[in-house]
Amino acid sequence: MAIIAGAWAPNVIWHLRAGPRRFNELRLDIPPISAKVLSQRLRELESRRVITRTIQPTTPPSVEYALTPLGEELVPALDAIVEVGHKLKAAIPRAM
C-alpha cells in the first residue's frame, strides 16, 4: 500500500502500463502534475523497484521509464480500483 499511497504514484504506474514513456510524455499524460513532483515520484518508484530508468544513447540523451515485473503486478490492482470507482460513480444519482 505504501507504494501506491503516494500522491501521483498510481497515475504514473497507470500511464506506464502501456509501455515505456519519456518524462515529457508522462507530463502530458498527467497535466496537473508539476515537473518537480513527477521527478520525485519517478525517483521514489525507481528506488522501490517499481519502474526502471533507461538512458537512451541519442543526441541529446533521452530517458525512458518503464514498469518492472513488480510494477506490472500492480496494474491488476489499479484496474480493480478504477473499475470500482466507475461503479461508485454510476451509483451516485446526478444532481439536476
DSSP file with accessible surface (Angstrom, degrees, kcal/mol):
  #  RESIDUE AA STRUCTURE BP1 BP2  ACC     N-H-->O    O-->H-N    N-H-->O    O-->H-N    TCO  KAPPA ALPHA  PHI   PSI    X-CA   Y-CA   Z-CA
    1    1 A M     >        0   0  180      0, 0.0     4,-1.3     0, 0.0     5,-0.1   0.000 360.0 360.0 360.0 -33.2    0.0    0.0    0.0
    2    2 A A  H  >  +     0   0   65      1,-0.2     4,-0.6     2,-0.2     0, 0.0   0.827 360.0  56.7 -62.3 -29.8    2.9    2.4    0.7
    3    3 A I  H  4 S+     0   0   41      1,-0.2     3,-0.4     2,-0.2    -1,-0.2   0.934 117.4  30.4 -68.5 -44.8    3.9    2.2   -3.0
    4    4 A I  H  4 S+     0   0   28      1,-0.2    -1,-0.2     5,-0.1    -2,-0.2   0.490 104.3  78.3 -95.8   0.5    0.6    3.3   -4.4
    5    5 A A  H  < S+     0   0   75     -4,-1.3    -1,-0.2     4,-0.1    -2,-0.2   0.745  72.1  98.3 -79.6 -22.1   -0.4    5.5   -1.5
    6    6 A G  S >< S-     0   0   22     -4,-0.6     3,-1.0    -3,-0.4     2,-0.1  -0.294  91.3 -88.6 -67.5 149.3    1.9    8.4   -2.5
    7    7 A A  T 3  S-     0   0   60      1,-0.2    -1,-0.1     2,-0.1    -2,-0.1  -0.378 108.1  -2.6 -59.4 128.4    0.4   11.3   -4.4
    8    8 A W  T 3> S+     0   0   75      1,-0.1     4,-2.2    -4,-0.1    -1,-0.2   0.207  98.4 111.7  76.4 -13.3    0.5   10.7   -8.2
    9    9 A A  H <> S+     0   0    0     -3,-1.0     4,-2.5     1,-0.2     5,-0.2   0.934  78.2  49.2 -58.3 -45.3    2.3    7.3   -7.9
   10   10 A P  H  > S+     0   0   34      0, 0.0     4,-2.8     0, 0.0    -1,-0.2   0.905 110.4  52.3 -61.7 -36.0   -0.8    5.4   -9.1
   11   11 A N  H  > S+     0   0   66      2,-0.2     4,-2.3     1,-0.2    -2,-0.2   0.906 109.6  48.4 -63.9 -42.7   -1.2    7.8  -12.0
   12   12 A V  H  X S+     0   0    0     -4,-2.2     4,-1.5     2,-0.2    -1,-0.2   0.947 114.0  45.8 -62.9 -47.7    2.5    7.2  -13.1
   13   13 A I  H  X S+     0   0    0     -4,-2.5     4,-0.8     1,-0.2     3,-0.3   0.928 111.5  53.8 -61.0 -43.9    2.1    3.4  -12.8
   14   14 A W  H >< S+     0   0   58     -4,-2.8     3,-0.7     1,-0.2     4,-0.3   0.910 110.4  45.4 -57.8 -44.2   -1.2    3.6  -14.7
   15   15 A H  H 3< S+     0   0   50     -4,-2.3     3,-0.4     1,-0.2    -1,-0.2   0.738 110.6  53.9 -77.8 -18.8    0.3    5.5  -17.6
   16   16 A L  H >< S+     0   0    3     -4,-1.5     3,-1.4    -3,-0.3    51,-0.5   0.559  84.1  87.8 -87.5  -7.2    3.4    3.3  -17.8
   17   17 A R  T << S+     0   0  113     -4,-0.8    -1,-0.2    -3,-0.7    -2,-0.1   0.804  85.4  53.9 -63.5 -26.5    1.2    0.1  -18.1
   18   18 A A  T 3  S-     0   0   97     -3,-0.4    -1,-0.3    -4,-0.3    -2,-0.1   0.597 125.3 -74.6 -84.4 -10.6    1.1    0.5  -21.9
   19   19 A G  S <  S-     0   0   23     -3,-1.4    -1,-0.3    -4,-0.1    46,-0.1  -0.801  74.4 -22.7 141.5 177.9    4.8    0.7  -22.3
   20   20 A P        -     0   0   71      0, 0.0     2,-0.3     0, 0.0    46,-0.2  -0.197  56.4-172.3 -60.2 144.3    7.9    2.8  -21.8
   21   21 A R  E     -A   65   0A  65     44,-2.3    44,-3.0     4,-0.0     2,-0.2  -0.979  19.4-125.4-136.9 150.0    7.4    6.6  -21.7
   22   22 A R  E  >  -A   64   0A 115     -2,-0.3     4,-2.2    42,-0.2     3,-0.2  -0.512  35.7-102.5 -89.3 164.7    9.7    9.6  -21.6
   23   23 A F  H  > S+     0   0   51     40,-0.6     4,-2.2     1,-0.2     5,-0.2   0.917 121.1  46.7 -53.7 -51.4    9.4   12.3  -18.9
   24   24 A N  H  > S+     0   0  103      1,-0.2     4,-1.9     2,-0.2    -1,-0.2   0.824 108.4  56.4 -66.9 -29.4    7.7   14.8  -21.1
   25   25 A E  H  > S+     0   0   66     -3,-0.2     4,-2.1     2,-0.2    -1,-0.2   0.921 108.2  48.0 -65.1 -41.4    5.2   12.2  -22.3
   26   26 A L  H  X S+     0   0    0     -4,-2.2     4,-2.0     2,-0.2    -2,-0.2   0.890 107.9  55.2 -66.2 -37.3    4.3   11.5  -18.7
   27   27 A R  H  < S+     0   0   91     -4,-2.2    -1,-0.2     1,-0.2    -2,-0.2   0.898 110.8  45.4 -61.8 -37.7    3.9   15.2  -18.1
   28   28 A L  H  < S+     0   0  143     -4,-1.9    -1,-0.2     1,-0.2    -2,-0.2   0.859 111.3  52.8 -72.7 -34.8    1.4   15.4  -21.0
   29   29 A D  H  < S+     0   0   49     -4,-2.1    -2,-0.2     1,-0.3    -1,-0.2   0.824 119.0  35.4 -66.7 -33.4   -0.4   12.3  -19.7
   30   30 A I  S >< S+     0   0    4     -4,-2.0     3,-1.7     1,-0.1    -1,-0.3  -0.678  74.5 177.9-122.7  74.8   -0.8   13.8  -16.2
   31   31 A P  T 3  S+     0   0   99      0, 0.0    -1,-0.1     0, 0.0    -2,-0.1   0.820  73.4  55.9 -55.0 -38.5   -1.4   17.5  -16.9
   32   32 A P  T 3  S+     0   0  100      0, 0.0     2,-0.2     0, 0.0    -5,-0.1   0.706  87.1  97.0 -72.1 -11.8   -1.9   18.7  -13.2
   33   33 A I  S <  S-     0   0    2     -3,-1.7     2,-0.2    -6,-0.2    -3,-0.1  -0.519  71.1-133.2 -80.6 138.8    1.4   17.2  -12.0
   34   34 A S     >  -     0   0   54     -2,-0.2     4,-2.7     1,-0.1     5,-0.2  -0.512  20.9-115.1 -83.6 160.3    4.4   19.6  -11.8
   35   35 A A  H  > S+     0   0   37      1,-0.2     4,-2.5     2,-0.2     5,-0.2   0.891 116.1  53.3 -61.0 -39.3    7.8   18.6  -13.2
   36   36 A K  H  > S+     0   0  150      2,-0.2     4,-2.2     1,-0.2    -1,-0.2   0.940 111.6  43.4 -62.9 -47.7    9.2   18.6   -9.6
   37   37 A V  H  > S+     0   0   35      2,-0.2     4,-2.8     1,-0.2     5,-0.2   0.915 113.4  51.6 -67.3 -41.8    6.6   16.3   -8.2
   38   38 A L  H  X S+     0   0    0     -4,-2.7     4,-2.7     1,-0.2     5,-0.2   0.939 110.0  49.9 -59.6 -44.4    6.8   14.0  -11.3
   39   39 A S  H  X S+     0   0   35     -4,-2.5     4,-2.3    -5,-0.2    -1,-0.2   0.921 111.4  48.9 -60.6 -42.0   10.6   13.8  -10.9
   40   40 A Q  H  X S+     0   0   66     -4,-2.2     4,-2.5     1,-0.2    -1,-0.2   0.919 112.1  48.1 -63.4 -44.6   10.2   12.9   -7.2
   41   41 A R  H  X S+     0   0   43     -4,-2.8     4,-3.0     2,-0.2     5,-0.2   0.902 110.9  50.9 -64.5 -40.8    7.6   10.2   -7.9
   42   42 A L  H  X S+     0   0    1     -4,-2.7     4,-2.3    -5,-0.2    -1,-0.2   0.930 112.1  46.6 -63.1 -43.3    9.8    8.7  -10.6
   43   43 A R  H  X S+     0   0  141     -4,-2.3     4,-2.5    -5,-0.2    -2,-0.2   0.917 113.9  48.9 -63.5 -42.8   12.8    8.6   -8.3
   44   44 A E  H  X S+     0   0   49     -4,-2.5     4,-1.5     2,-0.2    -2,-0.2   0.938 112.8  46.2 -62.8 -46.7   10.7    7.1   -5.5
   45   45 A L  H  <>S+     0   0    0     -4,-3.0     5,-2.9     1,-0.2     6,-1.0   0.865 112.6  51.5 -65.9 -34.6    9.2    4.4   -7.7
   46   46 A E  H ><5S+     0   0   74     -4,-2.3     3,-1.6    -5,-0.2    -1,-0.2   0.925 108.0  51.3 -67.4 -41.5   12.6    3.6   -9.1
   47   47 A S  H 3<5S+     0   0   92     -4,-2.5    -1,-0.2     1,-0.3    -2,-0.2   0.810 109.7  50.5 -66.5 -26.7   14.1    3.2   -5.6
   48   48 A R  T 3<5S-     0   0  103     -4,-1.5    -1,-0.3    -5,-0.2    -2,-0.2   0.346 116.1-118.5 -90.3   4.6   11.2    0.9   -4.7
   49   49 A R  T < 5S+     0   0  193     -3,-1.6    22,-0.3     2,-0.2    21,-0.3   0.790  81.6 120.4  63.8  32.4   12.0   -1.1   -7.9
   50   50 A V  S   <S+     0   0    0     -5,-2.9    18,-2.5     1,-0.2    21,-0.3   0.771  77.8  22.1 -90.9 -32.0    8.6   -0.5   -9.4
   51   51 A I  E    S-B   67   0A   3     -6,-1.0     2,-0.3    16,-0.3    16,-0.2  -0.887  71.2-136.5-130.3 162.5   10.0    1.2  -12.5
   52   52 A T  E     -B   66   0A  58     14,-2.9    14,-1.7    -2,-0.3     2,-0.5  -0.877   9.1-146.0-115.5 153.0   13.2    1.3  -14.4
   53   53 A R  E     -B   65   0A 109     -2,-0.3     2,-0.5    12,-0.2    12,-0.2  -0.982  18.3-174.5-119.0 119.3   15.0    4.3  -15.8
   54   54 A T  E     -B   64   0A  69     10,-3.0    10,-2.9    -2,-0.5     2,-0.6  -0.970  17.9-143.6-121.4 125.0   16.9    3.8  -19.0
   55   55 A I  E     -B   63   0A 103     -2,-0.5     8,-0.3     8,-0.2    -2,-0.0  -0.767  20.0-141.7 -86.5 121.6   19.1    6.4  -20.7
   56   56 A Q  E     -B   62   0A  52      6,-4.0     2,-2.4    -2,-0.6     6,-1.0  -0.676  14.9-124.0 -84.9 135.7   18.8    6.2  -24.5
   57   57 A P        +     0   0  131      0, 0.0     2,-0.2     0, 0.0    -1,-0.1  -0.374  68.4 123.2 -79.1  64.5   22.0    6.7  -26.4
   58   58 A T        -     0   0   66     -2,-2.4    -2,-0.0     4,-0.2     0, 0.0  -0.700  69.9 -81.9-114.6 172.8   20.6    9.5  -28.6
   59   59 A T  S    S+     0   0  148     -2,-0.2     3,-0.0     1,-0.2     0, 0.0  -0.964 126.4  22.3-118.7 114.0   21.7   13.1  -29.1
   60   60 A P  S    S-     0   0  103      0, 0.0    -1,-0.2     0, 0.0    -2,-0.0   0.688 114.4-112.7 -72.1 160.8   20.6   14.7  -26.9
   61   61 A P        -     0   0   96      0, 0.0     2,-0.3     0, 0.0    -2,-0.1  -0.271  34.3-160.9 -60.1 142.6   20.3   11.7  -24.5
   62   62 A S  E     - B   0  56A  24     -6,-1.0    -6,-4.0   -39,-0.0     2,-0.4  -0.896   7.4-138.3-123.8 158.8   16.7   10.9  -23.6
   63   63 A V  E     - B   0  55A  31     -2,-0.3   -40,-0.6    -8,-0.3     2,-0.4  -0.945  12.0-162.9-120.6 134.4   15.4    8.8  -20.6
   64   64 A E  E     -AB  22  54A  62    -10,-2.9   -10,-3.0    -2,-0.4     2,-0.4  -0.944   4.8-154.1-116.6 142.8   12.7    6.3  -20.7
   65   65 A Y  E     +AB  21  53A  20    -44,-3.0   -44,-2.3    -2,-0.4     2,-0.3  -0.917  19.2 170.2-113.4 140.1   10.7    4.9  -17.8
   66   66 A A  E     - B   0  52A  21    -14,-1.7   -14,-2.9    -2,-0.4     2,-0.2  -0.975  36.0 -98.3-145.5 156.8    9.1    1.5  -17.8
   67   67 A L  E     - B   0  51A  17    -51,-0.5   -16,-0.3    -2,-0.3   -17,-0.1  -0.522  32.1-138.8 -74.5 142.7    7.4   -0.8  -15.3
   68   68 A T     >  -     0   0   18    -18,-2.5     4,-2.6    -2,-0.2     5,-0.2  -0.419  38.0 -93.8 -84.4 172.0    9.4   -3.6  -13.8
   69   69 A P  H  > S+     0   0   97      0, 0.0     4,-1.4     0, 0.0    -1,-0.1   0.907 131.7  52.0 -55.2 -36.9    7.8   -7.1  -13.4
   70   70 A L  H  > S+     0   0   79    -21,-0.3     4,-0.6     1,-0.2     3,-0.3   0.928 109.0  49.6 -64.0 -43.4    6.9   -6.0   -9.8
   71   71 A G  H >> S+     0   0    0    -22,-0.3     3,-1.1   -21,-0.3     4,-0.6   0.886 106.3  55.8 -62.6 -38.1    5.4   -2.8  -11.2
   72   72 A E  H >< S+     0   0  116     -4,-2.6     3,-0.8     1,-0.3    -1,-0.2   0.819  98.8  62.1 -65.5 -28.4    3.4   -4.8  -13.7
   73   73 A E  H 3< S+     0   0  142     -4,-1.4     4,-0.5    -3,-0.3    -1,-0.3   0.739  98.0  58.1 -68.5 -20.4    1.9   -6.8  -10.9
   74   74 A L  H <X S+     0   0   36     -3,-1.1     4,-2.2    -4,-0.6    -1,-0.2   0.713  86.8  78.9 -79.8 -20.5    0.4   -3.6   -9.5
   75   75 A V  H <X S+     0   0   23     -3,-0.8     4,-3.0    -4,-0.6     5,-0.2   0.914  89.4  51.4 -60.0 -46.5   -1.6   -3.0  -12.7
   76   76 A P  H  > S+     0   0   80      0, 0.0     4,-2.3     0, 0.0    -1,-0.2   0.899 109.9  51.6 -59.4 -35.2   -4.4   -5.5  -12.0
   77   77 A A  H  > S+     0   0   49     -4,-0.5     4,-2.1     2,-0.2    -2,-0.2   0.929 111.7  45.9 -65.4 -42.4   -4.9   -3.9   -8.5
   78   78 A L  H  X S+     0   0   12     -4,-2.2     4,-2.7     2,-0.2    -1,-0.2   0.895 109.9  55.0 -66.9 -38.4   -5.2   -0.5  -10.1
   79   79 A D  H  X S+     0   0   71     -4,-3.0     4,-2.5     1,-0.2    -2,-0.2   0.924 108.6  48.8 -57.3 -44.1   -7.6   -1.9  -12.7
   80   80 A A  H  X S+     0   0   51     -4,-2.3     4,-2.4     2,-0.2     5,-0.2   0.910 110.6  50.1 -65.0 -40.6   -9.8   -3.2   -9.9
   81   81 A I  H  X S+     0   0   99     -4,-2.1     4,-2.4     2,-0.2    -1,-0.2   0.925 111.7  48.3 -63.6 -43.2   -9.7    0.2   -8.1
   82   82 A V  H  X S+     0   0   52     -4,-2.7     4,-2.4     2,-0.2    -2,-0.2   0.925 110.6  51.5 -63.1 -42.7  -10.6    2.0  -11.4
   83   83 A E  H  X S+     0   0  109     -4,-2.5     4,-2.1     2,-0.2    -2,-0.2   0.928 111.1  46.8 -61.7 -44.8  -13.5   -0.4  -12.0
   84   84 A V  H  X S+     0   0   79     -4,-2.4     4,-2.8     1,-0.2     5,-0.2   0.913 109.9  54.9 -64.0 -39.4  -14.9    0.0   -8.5
   85   85 A G  H  X S+     0   0   37     -4,-2.4     4,-2.5     1,-0.2    -2,-0.2   0.910 107.5  49.1 -59.5 -42.5  -14.6    3.8   -8.9
   86   86 A H  H  X S+     0   0  123     -4,-2.4     4,-2.3     2,-0.2    -1,-0.2   0.905 111.6  49.7 -63.8 -40.7  -16.6    3.7  -12.1
   87   87 A K  H  X S+     0   0  130     -4,-2.1     4,-1.6     2,-0.2    -2,-0.2   0.913 112.0  47.4 -64.4 -42.3  -19.3    1.6  -10.4
   88   88 A L  H  X S+     0   0  110     -4,-2.8     4,-1.1     1,-0.2    -2,-0.2   0.909 111.4  51.0 -66.1 -40.2  -19.4    4.0   -7.5
   89   89 A K  H >< S+     0   0  138     -4,-2.5     3,-0.5     1,-0.2    -1,-0.2   0.904 110.6  48.8 -62.9 -41.1  -19.6    7.0   -9.8
   90   90 A A  H 3< S+     0   0   85     -4,-2.3    -1,-0.2     1,-0.2    -2,-0.2   0.804 107.7  56.2 -69.6 -26.9  -22.5    5.3  -11.7
   91   91 A A  H 3< S+     0   0   78     -4,-1.6    -1,-0.2    -5,-0.2    -2,-0.2   0.705  87.0  89.3 -79.7 -19.8  -24.4    4.6   -8.5
   92   92 A I  S << S-     0   0  114     -4,-1.1     2,-0.1    -3,-0.5    -4,-0.0  -0.669  83.8-124.3 -81.4 122.2  -24.4    8.2   -7.3
   93   93 A P        -     0   0  115      0, 0.0     2,-0.3     0, 0.0    -2,-0.1  -0.440  27.0-118.5 -66.0 137.7  -27.5   10.0   -8.6
   94   94 A R        -     0   0  205     -2,-0.1     2,-0.2    -4,-0.1    -4,-0.0  -0.586  24.1-117.9 -80.1 136.9  -26.7   13.1  -10.6
   95   95 A A              0   0  105     -2,-0.3    -1,-0.1     1,-0.1     0, 0.0  -0.484 360.0 360.0 -72.7 141.5  -27.9   16.4   -9.3
   96   96 A M              0   0  232     -2,-0.2    -1,-0.1     0, 0.0     0, 0.0  -0.583 360.0 360.0-100.0 360.0  -30.3   18.2  -11.6
